[in-house]
Amino acid sequence: MSGLELYIEDEAAMTALGHALAQQTAGHGIVFLEGDLGAGKTTLSRGIIRGLGHSGPVKSPTFTLVEPYEINGLRVWHFDLYRLADPEELEYLGIRDYLADDDLCLIEWPQQGKGYLPQPDLEIIIKTHNDGRTVRLLPYSTRGESWCVALATLT
């Protein structure tokens, strides 16, 4: 499989995709989330985080750059690199520490960290399409590949 493309009709469907993806990741891996402002990156991230069992609010980390979540013994790091002025700032943020333990790292706007981020397990590209969204999942590891295969059977 070289990837998976899905049509997502609304916010509830995007959240449901997040829940399904959460079950596949089991709280581990690196996921890049790409798309224009308002495409649904944070909604998908919220679905993933809640799908792992978090019941509190899931804030967009636009101003903090990263929001940590401790969920049932798992650590999830939700990054939003939109406001990153220079990719080198990730070194000062301690990006290597976040990536070291195979925690789940959800990274919105990964292109802002180009050259300082590793290859993801999965890249998700969200584009508006009619009244919904097209979501393209591109695996870059065997783990990402297995996630896509499993998600394809659910759709």
MDTraj code that builds the backbone (N, CA, C; nanometers):
import mdtraj as md
import numpy as np

residues = "MET SER GLY LEU GLU LEU TYR ILE GLU ASP GLU ALA ALA MET THR ALA LEU GLY HIS ALA LEU ALA GLN GLN THR ALA GLY HIS GLY ILE VAL PHE LEU GLU GLY ASP LEU GLY ALA GLY LYS THR THR LEU SER ARG GLY ILE ILE ARG GLY LEU GLY HIS SER GLY PRO VAL LYS SER PRO THR PHE THR LEU VAL GLU PRO TYR GLU ILE ASN GLY LEU ARG VAL TRP HIS PHE ASP LEU TYR ARG LEU ALA ASP PRO GLU GLU LEU GLU TYR LEU GLY ILE ARG ASP TYR LEU ALA ASP ASP ASP LEU CYS LEU ILE GLU TRP PRO GLN GLN GLY LYS GLY TYR LEU PRO GLN PRO ASP LEU GLU ILE ILE ILE LYS THR HIS ASN ASP GLY ARG THR VAL ARG LEU LEU PRO TYR SER THR ARG GLY GLU SER TRP CYS VAL ALA LEU ALA THR LEU THR".split()
xyz = np.array([
    [0.0848, -0.1182, 0.0000],
    [0.0000, 0.0000, 0.0000],
    [0.0890, 0.1241, 0.0000],
    [0.0554, 0.2191, -0.0853],
    [0.1354, 0.3410, -0.0915],
    [0.0666, 0.4580, -0.0234],
    [-0.0428, 0.4323, 0.0390],
    [-0.1150, 0.5380, 0.1075],
    [-0.2636, 0.5118, 0.1026],
    [-0.3363, 0.6044, 0.1590],
    [-0.4810, 0.5889, 0.1693],
    [-0.5414, 0.7272, 0.1574],
    [-0.6481, 0.7394, 0.0779],
    [-0.7187, 0.8671, 0.0673],
    [-0.8632, 0.8465, 0.1090],
    [-0.9098, 0.9333, 0.1973],
    [-1.0446, 0.9239, 0.2512],
    [-1.1179, 1.0553, 0.2302],
    [-1.2482, 1.0475, 0.2149],
    [-1.3303, 1.1675, 0.2142],
    [-1.3974, 1.1772, 0.3511],
    [-1.3798, 1.2901, 0.4168],
    [-1.4353, 1.3141, 0.5502],
    [-1.5399, 1.4233, 0.5360],
    [-1.6641, 1.3911, 0.5724],
    [-1.7723, 1.4852, 0.5434],
    [-1.7916, 1.5963, 0.6451],
    [-1.7524, 1.5722, 0.7733],
    [-1.7765, 1.6764, 0.8734],
    [-1.6842, 1.6571, 0.9940],
    [-1.7015, 1.7442, 1.0921],
    [-1.6154, 1.7419, 1.2109],
    [-1.6287, 1.6097, 1.2880],
    [-1.7494, 1.5579, 1.2962],
    [-1.7709, 1.4309, 1.3669],
    [-1.6949, 1.3173, 1.2971],
    [-1.6950, 1.3171, 1.1660],
    [-1.6232, 1.2132, 1.0913],
    [-1.4717, 1.2295, 1.1081],
    [-1.4237, 1.3537, 1.1175],
    [-1.2805, 1.3775, 1.1390],
    [-1.2408, 1.3277, 1.2781],
    [-1.3252, 1.3538, 1.3767],
    [-1.3000, 1.3064, 1.5124],
    [-1.3004, 1.1533, 1.5165],
    [-1.3933, 1.0925, 1.4453],
    [-1.4006, 0.9456, 1.4395],
    [-1.2753, 0.8877, 1.3747],
    [-1.2244, 0.9527, 1.2705],
    [-1.0987, 0.9088, 1.2090],
    [-0.9862, 0.9173, 1.3119],
    [-0.9853, 1.0238, 1.3906],
    [-0.8849, 1.0378, 1.4965],
    [-0.8920, 0.9242, 1.5966],
    [-1.0127, 0.8872, 1.6361],
    [-1.0304, 0.7749, 1.7297],
    [-0.9751, 0.6460, 1.6701],
    [-1.0063, 0.6214, 1.5427],
    [-0.9579, 0.4999, 1.4763],
    [-0.8056, 0.5012, 1.4661],
    [-0.7496, 0.6159, 1.4351],
    [-0.6041, 0.6272, 1.4260],
    [-0.5387, 0.6077, 1.5627],
    [-0.6029, 0.6575, 1.6666],
    [-0.5505, 0.6394, 1.8028],
    [-0.5362, 0.4912, 1.8350],
    [-0.6352, 0.4132, 1.7968],
    [-0.6309, 0.2695, 1.8244],
    [-0.5155, 0.2036, 1.7490],
    [-0.4870, 0.2508, 1.6296],
    [-0.3776, 0.1928, 1.5505],
    [-0.2413, 0.2310, 1.6067],
    [-0.2257, 0.3557, 1.6453],
    [-0.0943, 0.4001, 1.6950],
    [-0.0641, 0.3417, 1.8317],
    [-0.1676, 0.3129, 1.9102],
    [-0.1524, 0.2662, 2.0484],
    [-0.0652, 0.3617, 2.1304],
    [-0.0628, 0.4890, 2.0885],
    [0.0099, 0.5901, 2.1648],
    [0.1584, 0.6002, 2.1346],
    [0.2002, 0.5541, 2.0160],
    [0.3422, 0.5580, 1.9791],
    [0.3581, 0.6028, 1.8348],
    [0.4679, 0.6725, 1.8068],
    [0.4990, 0.7091, 1.6693],
    [0.5009, 0.8580, 1.6448],
    [0.5341, 0.8920, 1.5217],
    [0.5414, 1.0320, 1.4791],
    [0.4444, 1.0507, 1.3639],
    [0.3531, 1.1474, 1.3805],
    [0.2523, 1.1768, 1.2792],
    [0.2617, 1.3239, 1.2431],
    [0.2823, 1.3507, 1.1145],
    [0.2807, 1.4875, 1.0631],
    [0.1391, 1.5174, 1.0151],
    [0.0895, 1.6374, 1.0466],
    [-0.0428, 1.6819, 1.0039],
    [-0.0255, 1.8099, 0.9228],
    [-0.0639, 1.8029, 0.7963],
    [-0.0466, 1.9169, 0.7065],
    [-0.1799, 1.9590, 0.6483],
    [-0.1917, 2.0873, 0.6211],
    [-0.3124, 2.1427, 0.5620],
    [-0.3201, 2.2910, 0.5916],
    [-0.4046, 2.3585, 0.5167],
    [-0.4218, 2.5025, 0.5363],
    [-0.4841, 2.5319, 0.6727],
    [-0.4817, 2.6589, 0.7110],
    [-0.5506, 2.7014, 0.8329],
    [-0.6968, 2.6604, 0.8236],
    [-0.7485, 2.6005, 0.9295],
    [-0.8881, 2.5605, 0.9325],
    [-0.9197, 2.4302, 0.8609],
    [-0.8179, 2.3595, 0.8140],
    [-0.8420, 2.2352, 0.7396],
    [-0.8924, 2.1225, 0.8287],
    [-0.8534, 2.1224, 0.9564],
    [-0.8983, 2.0174, 1.0467],
    [-0.7866, 1.9435, 1.1175],
    [-0.6661, 1.9987, 1.1144],
    [-0.5514, 1.9331, 1.1791],
    [-0.5728, 1.9182, 1.3296],
    [-0.6176, 2.0242, 1.3942],
    [-0.6382, 2.0188, 1.5389],
    [-0.7582, 1.9313, 1.5730],
    [-0.8614, 1.9326, 1.4906],
    [-0.9766, 1.8449, 1.5130],
    [-0.9331, 1.6995, 1.5063],
    [-0.8508, 1.6652, 1.4086],
    [-0.8006, 1.5282, 1.3975],
    [-0.7132, 1.4942, 1.5179],
    [-0.6266, 1.5867, 1.5576],
    [-0.5421, 1.5654, 1.6754],
    [-0.6273, 1.5442, 1.8000],
    [-0.7314, 1.6237, 1.8155],
    [-0.8225, 1.6105, 1.9296],
    [-0.8861, 1.4716, 1.9288],
    [-0.9267, 1.4227, 1.8112],
    [-0.9845, 1.2896, 1.8002],
    [-0.8866, 1.1807, 1.8403],
    [-0.7601, 1.1970, 1.8007],
    [-0.6564, 1.0991, 1.8367],
    [-0.6350, 1.0993, 1.9881],
    [-0.6188, 1.2176, 2.0447],
    [-0.5903, 1.2297, 2.1882],
    [-0.7074, 1.1777, 2.2715],
    [-0.8272, 1.2118, 2.2311],
    [-0.9443, 1.1606, 2.3036],
    [-0.9625, 1.0107, 2.2790],
    [-0.9260, 0.9652, 2.1606],
    [-0.9346, 0.8232, 2.1289],
    [-0.8407, 0.7386, 2.2132],
    [-0.7370, 0.8000, 2.2666],
    [-0.6451, 0.7302, 2.3569],
    [-0.6945, 0.7319, 2.5016],
    [-0.8024, 0.8084, 2.5272],
    [-0.8604, 0.8070, 2.6608],
    [-0.8592, 0.9389, 2.7353],
    [-0.8094, 1.0462, 2.6738],
    [-0.8079, 1.1770, 2.7409],
    [-0.9500, 1.2343, 2.7416],
    [-0.9958, 1.2790, 2.8576],
    [-1.1324, 1.3308, 2.8660],
    [-1.1384, 1.4820, 2.8848],
    [-1.0267, 1.5456, 2.9115],
    [-1.0254, 1.6902, 2.9315],
    [-1.0170, 1.7654, 2.8006],
    [-1.0008, 1.8970, 2.8100],
    [-0.9904, 1.9772, 2.6877],
    [-0.8616, 1.9466, 2.6114],
    [-0.8681, 1.9625, 2.4815],
    [-0.7504, 1.9500, 2.3950],
    [-0.7351, 2.0846, 2.3263],
    [-0.6358, 2.1593, 2.3717],
    [-0.6132, 2.2937, 2.3202],
    [-0.5182, 2.2895, 2.2014],
    [-0.5346, 2.3851, 2.1121],
    [-0.4378, 2.4010, 2.0045],
    [-0.3119, 2.4626, 2.0638],
    [-0.1966, 2.4017, 2.0394],
    [-0.0724, 2.4554, 2.0965],
    [-0.0089, 2.5655, 2.0109],
    [-0.0918, 2.6466, 1.9455],
    [-0.0407, 2.7496, 1.8553],
    [0.0572, 2.8442, 1.9245],
    [0.0289, 2.8836, 2.0472],
    [0.1155, 2.9809, 2.1146],
    [0.2189, 2.9155, 2.2050],
    [0.1918, 2.7948, 2.2526],
    [0.2869, 2.7266, 2.3412],
    [0.3820, 2.6359, 2.2641],
    [0.3528, 2.6109, 2.1375],
    [0.4259, 2.5202, 2.0470],
    [0.4045, 2.3725, 2.0790],
    [0.3889, 2.3369, 2.2066],
    [0.3658, 2.1964, 2.2409],
    [0.2747, 2.1864, 2.3628],
    [0.1799, 2.0927, 2.3559],
    [0.0932, 2.0607, 2.4689],
    [0.1177, 1.9149, 2.5054],
    [0.1519, 1.8880, 2.6314],
    [0.1739, 1.7487, 2.6737],
    [0.0454, 1.6869, 2.7295],
    [0.0316, 1.5575, 2.7084],
    [-0.0809, 1.4820, 2.7638],
    [-0.0277, 1.3525, 2.8232],
    [-0.0692, 1.3232, 2.9450],
    [-0.0396, 1.1955, 3.0107],
    [-0.1712, 1.1189, 3.0119],
    [-0.1744, 1.0065, 2.9402],
    [-0.2983, 0.9325, 2.9237],
    [-0.2725, 0.7847, 2.9501],
    [-0.3258, 0.7336, 3.0597],
    [-0.3159, 0.5900, 3.0881],
    [-0.1739, 0.5353, 3.0710],
    [-0.0772, 0.6057, 3.1249],
    [0.0613, 0.5616, 3.1169],
    [0.1312, 0.5973, 2.9870],
    [0.0613, 0.6618, 2.8952],
    [0.1198, 0.7058, 2.7681],
    [0.1468, 0.8555, 2.7735],
    [0.2458, 0.8973, 2.6981],
    [0.2699, 1.0410, 2.6814],
    [0.2458, 1.0772, 2.5356],
    [0.1696, 1.1827, 2.5166],
    [0.1415, 1.2346, 2.3836],
    [0.1868, 1.3799, 2.3817],
    [0.2584, 1.4157, 2.2765],
    [0.3066, 1.5525, 2.2581],
    [0.2386, 1.6078, 2.1334],
    [0.1606, 1.7137, 2.1512],
    [0.0898, 1.7757, 2.0399],
    [0.1598, 1.9078, 2.0070],
    [0.2256, 1.9101, 1.8937],
    [0.3013, 2.0270, 1.8489],
    [0.2230, 2.1048, 1.7447],
    [0.2362, 2.2364, 1.7476],
    [0.1881, 2.3234, 1.6412],
    [0.3027, 2.4185, 1.6097],
    [0.3652, 2.3969, 1.4966],
    [0.4856, 2.4735, 1.4617],
    [0.4559, 2.5937, 1.3724],
    [0.3287, 2.6305, 1.3608],
    [0.2888, 2.7403, 1.2733],
    [0.3658, 2.8690, 1.3015],
    [0.3850, 2.9014, 1.4268],
    [0.4494, 3.0275, 1.4653],
    [0.6016, 3.0165, 1.4805],
    [0.6571, 2.9039, 1.4472],
    [0.8019, 2.8856, 1.4571],
    [0.8708, 2.9757, 1.3543],
    [0.9559, 3.0644, 1.4015],
    [1.0224, 3.1594, 1.3115],
    [1.1391, 3.0951, 1.2364],
    [1.2084, 3.0013, 1.3005],
    [1.3252, 2.9373, 1.2417],
    [1.3280, 2.7922, 1.2897],
    [1.3499, 2.6965, 1.1997],
    [1.3511, 2.5557, 1.2411],
    [1.4522, 2.5259, 1.3527],
    [1.5581, 2.6049, 1.3607],
    [1.6602, 2.5843, 1.4633],
    [1.6028, 2.6019, 1.6046],
    [1.4923, 2.6752, 1.6163],
    [1.4275, 2.6932, 1.7463],
    [1.3877, 2.5593, 1.8080],
    [1.3690, 2.4575, 1.7252],
    [1.3337, 2.3245, 1.7772],
    [1.4444, 2.2681, 1.8649],
    [1.5686, 2.3036, 1.8368],
    [1.6800, 2.2601, 1.9214],
    [1.6673, 2.3196, 2.0613],
    [1.6296, 2.4465, 2.0675],
    [1.6128, 2.5132, 2.1968],
    [1.4910, 2.4598, 2.2714],
    [1.3930, 2.4147, 2.1956],
    [1.2727, 2.3562, 2.2544],
    [1.3012, 2.2171, 2.3109],
    [1.4119, 2.1557, 2.2667],
    [1.4465, 2.0215, 2.3126],
    [1.3763, 1.9125, 2.2346],
    [1.3597, 1.9330, 2.1053],
    [1.2835, 1.8406, 2.0221],
    [1.3346, 1.6972, 2.0321],
    [1.4641, 1.6790, 2.0444],
    [1.5195, 1.5425, 2.0528],
    [1.4687, 1.4684, 2.1754],
    [1.4494, 1.5398, 2.2856],
    [1.3977, 1.4775, 2.4076],
    [1.2547, 1.4290, 2.3881],
    [1.1737, 1.5065, 2.3172],
    [1.0352, 1.4676, 2.2931],
    [1.0266, 1.3430, 2.2057],
    [1.1225, 1.3289, 2.1152],
    [1.1184, 1.2198, 2.0176],
    [1.1912, 1.0944, 2.0645],
    [1.2582, 1.1006, 2.1778],
    [1.3494, 0.9934, 2.2194],
    [1.2814, 0.8663, 2.2695],
    [1.1632, 0.8748, 2.3279],
    [1.1050, 0.7603, 2.3980],
    [0.9914, 0.6892, 2.3249],
    [0.9757, 0.7118, 2.1970],
    [0.8683, 0.6502, 2.1193],
    [0.7302, 0.6862, 2.1733],
    [0.7192, 0.8073, 2.2298],
    [0.5886, 0.8598, 2.2656],
    [0.5177, 0.8973, 2.1352],
    [0.3896, 0.9259, 2.1421],
    [0.3180, 0.9719, 2.0245],
    [0.3410, 1.1214, 2.0090],
    [0.3939, 1.1605, 1.8948],
    [0.4164, 1.3015, 1.8633],
    [0.3290, 1.3386, 1.7442],
    [0.2333, 1.4271, 1.7670],
    [0.1466, 1.4809, 1.6630],
    [0.2011, 1.6179, 1.6280],
    [0.2428, 1.6363, 1.5045],
    [0.3120, 1.7601, 1.4678],
    [0.2378, 1.8313, 1.3548],
    [0.1696, 1.9407, 1.3906],
    [0.1042, 2.0247, 1.2916],
    [0.2071, 2.1221, 1.2336],
    [0.1939, 2.1523, 1.1058],
    [0.2844, 2.2417, 1.0341],
    [0.4296, 2.1907, 1.0382],
    [0.4532, 2.0643, 1.0070],
    [0.5895, 2.0096, 1.0163],
    [0.6886, 2.0760, 0.9207],
    [0.6389, 2.1344, 0.8131],
    [0.7296, 2.2010, 0.7185],
    [0.8054, 2.3158, 0.7851],
    [0.7520, 2.3702, 0.8947],
    [0.8198, 2.4773, 0.9674],
    [0.9442, 2.4254, 1.0413],
    [0.9524, 2.2955, 1.0611],
    [1.0664, 2.2361, 1.1312],
    [1.1567, 2.1567, 1.0388],
    [1.1466, 2.1833, 0.9103],
    [1.2232, 2.1077, 0.8111],
    [1.3731, 2.1106, 0.8434],
    [1.4327, 1.9927, 0.8374],
    [1.5745, 1.9800, 0.8667],
    [1.6030, 1.9448, 1.0116],
    [1.5030, 1.9607, 1.0983],
    [1.5203, 1.9311, 1.2408],
    [1.4261, 1.8217, 1.2896],
    [1.3342, 1.7803, 1.2031],
    [1.2407, 1.6744, 1.2398],
    [1.2795, 1.5458, 1.1670],
    [1.2615, 1.4319, 1.2315],
    [1.2880, 1.3051, 1.1637],
    [1.1755, 1.2730, 1.0651],
    [1.1959, 1.1724, 0.9868],
    [1.0894, 1.1257, 0.8986],
    [0.9761, 1.0706, 0.9857],
    [0.8514, 1.1022, 0.9504],
    [0.7402, 1.0532, 1.0316],
    [0.7081, 0.9073, 0.9989],
    [0.6306, 0.8462, 1.0866],
    [0.5717, 0.7168, 1.0533],
    [0.4585, 0.7377, 0.9539],
    [0.3875, 0.8499, 0.9707],
    [0.2719, 0.8780, 0.8866],
    [0.2605, 1.0278, 0.8636],
    [0.2376, 1.0643, 0.7394],
    [0.2095, 1.2035, 0.7032],
    [0.0622, 1.2092, 0.6635],
    [-0.0103, 1.3051, 0.7197],
    [-0.1518, 1.3213, 0.6888],
    [-0.1705, 1.4590, 0.6273],
    [-0.2245, 1.4610, 0.5065],
    [-0.2466, 1.5862, 0.4342],
    [-0.3975, 1.6060, 0.4226],
    [-0.4452, 1.7179, 0.4756],
    [-0.5886, 1.7466, 0.4783],
    [-0.6161, 1.8641, 0.3852],
    [-0.7123, 1.8447, 0.2943],
    [-0.7512, 1.9513, 0.2019],
    [-0.9024, 1.9641, 0.2000],
    [-0.9492, 2.0890, 0.1886],
    [-1.0931, 2.1086, 0.1760],
    [-1.1378, 2.0543, 0.0406],
    [-1.2560, 1.9942, 0.0414],
    [-1.3124, 1.9367, -0.0812],
    [-1.4638, 1.9457, -0.0702],
    [-1.5250, 2.0266, -0.1561],
    [-1.6689, 2.0535, -0.1481],
    [-1.7011, 2.0990, -0.0059],
    [-1.7929, 2.0329, 0.0620],
    [-1.8279, 2.0726, 0.1985],
    [-1.7483, 1.9963, 0.3030],
    [-1.6639, 1.9023, 0.2601],
    [-1.5878, 1.8194, 0.3530],
    [-1.4383, 1.8348, 0.3331],
    [-1.3676, 1.7255, 0.3557],
    [-1.2217, 1.7244, 0.3453],
    [-1.1766, 1.5952, 0.2772],
    [-1.0671, 1.6035, 0.2038],
    [-0.9989, 1.4820, 0.1635],
    [-0.8798, 1.4686, 0.2571],
    [-0.8590, 1.3488, 0.3049],
    [-0.7505, 1.3203, 0.3973],
    [-0.6640, 1.2143, 0.3318],
    [-0.5394, 1.2496, 0.3066],
    [-0.4454, 1.1567, 0.2440],
    [-0.3450, 1.1130, 0.3493],
    [-0.3329, 0.9830, 0.3687],
    [-0.2406, 0.9256, 0.4656],
    [-0.1262, 0.8600, 0.3901],
    [-0.0055, 0.9062, 0.4160],
    [0.1130, 0.8549, 0.3484],
    [0.2080, 0.7929, 0.4503],
    [0.2270, 0.6614, 0.4437],
    [0.3162, 0.5955, 0.5388],
    [0.4626, 0.6088, 0.4978],
    [0.5504, 0.6235, 0.5972],
    [0.6946, 0.6319, 0.5736],
    [0.7708, 0.5278, 0.6543],
    [0.6974, 0.4357, 0.7175],
    [0.7605, 0.3286, 0.7946],
    [0.6691, 0.2067, 0.7889],
    [0.7205, 0.0934, 0.8339],
    [0.6357, -0.0257, 0.8375],
    [0.5208, -0.0042, 0.9355],
    [0.5464, 0.0690, 1.0405],
    [0.4409, 0.1004, 1.1374],
    [0.3313, 0.1821, 1.0692],
    [0.3700, 0.2883, 0.9996],
    [0.2734, 0.3714, 0.9281],
    [0.1985, 0.2927, 0.8225],
    [0.2677, 0.2035, 0.7563],
    [0.2064, 0.1173, 0.6556],
    [0.0980, 0.0294, 0.7195],
    [0.1281, -0.0289, 0.8345],
    [0.0296, -0.1154, 0.9018],
    [-0.0912, -0.0336, 0.9477],
    [-0.0698, 0.0909, 0.9902],
    [-0.1811, 0.1757, 1.0290],
    [-0.2745, 0.1993, 0.9100],
    [-0.2163, 0.2295, 0.7928],
    [-0.2963, 0.2550, 0.6730],
    [-0.3745, 0.1308, 0.6320],
    [-0.3103, 0.0152, 0.6358],
    [-0.3782, -0.1095, 0.6001],
    [-0.4971, -0.1321, 0.6926],
    [-0.4768, -0.1130, 0.8221],
    [-0.5845, -0.1333, 0.9192],
    [-0.6975, -0.0309, 0.8975],
    [-0.6622, 0.0935, 0.8735],
    [-0.7640, 0.1965, 0.8522],
    [-0.8422, 0.1717, 0.7234],
    [-0.7771, 0.1181, 0.6218],
    [-0.8451, 0.0896, 0.4951],
    [-0.9540, -0.0152, 0.5153],
    [-0.9341, -0.1058, 0.6075],
    [-1.0354, -0.2084, 0.6320],
    [-1.1542, -0.1534, 0.7113],
    [-1.1335, -0.0400, 0.7780],
    [-1.2416, 0.0199, 0.8572],
    [-1.3307, 0.1114, 0.7747],
    [-1.2835, 0.1502, 0.6577],
    [-1.3605, 0.2486, 0.5786],
    [-1.4453, 0.1840, 0.4733],
])
top = md.Topology()
chain = top.add_chain()
for i, resn in enumerate(residues, 1):
    res = top.add_residue(resn, chain, resSeq=i)
    for name in ("N", "CA", "C"):
        top.add_atom(name, md.element.get_by_symbol(name[0]), res)
traj = md.Trajectory(xyz[None], top)
